[in-house]
Amino acid sequence: MTKKAILILMMLTLVFTACGPGKKVTGDQSIANALTTKKLLAAHQAASPEFTTMASRVQVVYEEEDKEQSITASLRMRKDDTIWIKASVLGITLAKALITKDRVQYYETLGNTYFDGDYQLLSDWLGTDLNFEKTQALLLGQSMFSLTDRNYQSAVINNRYEVVPKNQPRDFIHSLLLAPDSYKVVSGAVQQPNEKRTLQLRYGPYDQHPEGYFPSSISIMANEGTTQTRIAVNYKKIDVGAQVRFPFKIPDGYEAIELN
């Protein structure tokens, strides 16, 4: 797995921070009277779960070309403050990441490399604007975009609410589908034609907990040029309100990753 693939994997894995037993919400409820765009976006914002801390374990299957790798990831989060992830294979630590309000740190043990920088550097490299709030939104099945009825419009498509910009950017074409019952993201797509990049996210049914809705699984397909990457995520366990720590220290002798 290349250093770029590992970093992208670590970031994308953060999309899936919760699951576990709960009432399944499939998004199959019929839309009899469609909400206005203003009310729809307000309902989506209100669907973000309310909690202080959480801990979870997920199984991640990564496929690129003819390579496949299964990774077990431990995820911990303090809402609006810290995101921590440790990925391992057969009990051996593969990588760790620590994401805070103004800093992204990561290291991987196979190549003895690390990244320690701000969101601007990572945003420039990935080709899209990132910050902690957007990363956290992705974690919770919320839109990473600032959705307002002034800039976005909605329509009912195949019993889903489709949300798109009123003026679609030429090199950042994006859209969302929201479920009619939970108002959570069912799927999302981003195209960057100039960079020959596409990203498609599809969430499985949401689990309804006292704290709110959490995705049970997700599939990701990313294309860059002729390279296609697939990631499938399934959850093993979740503990909302867990006592969490975020141990992180870049080992001595590791080489900094140069993003270019």
Secondary structure, DSSP 8 states (H G I E B T S, - for coil): --HHHHHHHHHHHTT-----SSEEE-S----SS---HHHHHHHHHHTS---SEEEEEEEEEEEETTEEEEEEEEEEEETTTEEEEEEEETTEEEEEEEEESS-EEEEETTTTEEEEE-HHHHHHHHTS---HHHHHHHHTT--SS---TTTEEEEEETTEEEEEESS--TTSEEEEEE-TTT--EEEEEEEEGGGTEEEEEEE--EEEETTEEEESEEEEEEEETTEEEEEEEEEEEEEET----------TT-EE----
